Amino acid sequence: MSLHEEQITCPYCWELITLFIDPSESQTYTEDCFVCCRPILVSSEVNGEHIAVQVTQEDLGF
């Protein structure tokens, strides 16, 4: 199984960063920004071959 590469914009520092998403299941988790080190809440929804990724500041939630 290979990971899905997704480009997102950090909701804190607005830098473009790359996340690697597990395509085997939908999940919500926290990952630190590689630039500013602040916690990003990541939600990935897997529907067959389609993967939708949403991000927000951890303290705001979805």
C-alpha positions in Angstrom: 0.0 0.0 0.0 1.3 3.4 -0.9 0.4 6.7 0.8 -1.6 9.4 -0.9 0.4 12.7 -1.3 -1.8 15.8 -0.6 -0.7 19.5 -0.8 -2.4 21.6 1.9 -2.1 25.2 3.2 -1.2 25.4 6.9 -4.2 27.2 8.6 -1.7 29.0 10.9 1.3 30.2 8.8 -0.3 29.8 5.3 2.7 27.9 3.9 2.1 25.1 1.4 3.1 21.8 2.9 2.7 18.1 1.8 0.9 15.5 3.9 1.0 11.8 3.3 -2.5 10.3 3.8 -3.3 6.6 4.4 -5.7 5.7 1.6 -7.0 2.6 3.3 -9.6 4.3 5.6 -11.1 7.7 6.6 -9.6 9.2 9.7 -9.1 12.4 11.7 -5.8 13.1 13.4 -3.4 15.9 14.4 -0.2 16.6 12.5 2.3 19.4 13.3 3.1 21.9 10.5 6.6 21.3 9.2 7.2 25.1 9.0 5.6 26.6 12.1 5.2 23.5 14.3 1.6 24.3 15.2 -1.0 21.4 15.5 -3.1 21.0 12.4 -6.3 18.9 12.6 -6.5 16.7 9.5 -9.7 14.9 8.3 -9.4 12.5 5.4 -12.5 10.9 3.8 -11.8 7.9 1.6 -14.5 7.0 -0.9 -13.2 4.4 -3.3 -10.4 6.0 -5.3 -11.4 9.6 -4.2 -9.8 11.1 -1.1 -11.0 14.4 0.3 -8.8 16.1 2.8 -9.8 19.0 5.1 -7.5 20.9 7.5 -8.2 23.4 10.3 -6.5 24.8 13.4 -6.6 22.1 16.1 -8.4 24.2 18.6 -11.2 25.1 16.2 -12.2 21.5 15.3 -14.5 20.5 12.5 
